[in-house]
């Protein structure tokens, strides 16, 4: 059976999410080791590790923003659905598509703004880790929200076409009874 382009893109995104999750887990281990090492070094040996704070400020955004892609893909974000749950199925479907479009707009804005921030800060080095620039911190947002934008765009297309994705509860079509 021939796969659609959206299925290929979904498969590629799933592979990227697996890589991002592994990177996030690895970075979490590294962050834990850096912070633990700093605590042991400072309080037990009396020798502070000067680069630990800067390294933490680079690692932490990557952990957070790498996981944003998975949360978006799995639709695991926090949502307040009181209003939409009280609407009829057709209105709920329209509200869901509208919500996804608003999320896509903000995701694209974040992608563009973070790219501009990376370009503007490409010559600003970190004080202690002078071989690194601020781009290492800000690029996490650009990378993450670029992929989040793709995920949201695919979801909007699916929702408009009425085709569910493997990781999202299908939207009401209007044929279901309101409960």
Helices and strands as residue ranges (DSSP letters): H 5-43, H 52-74, H 82-85, H 89-120, H 135-161
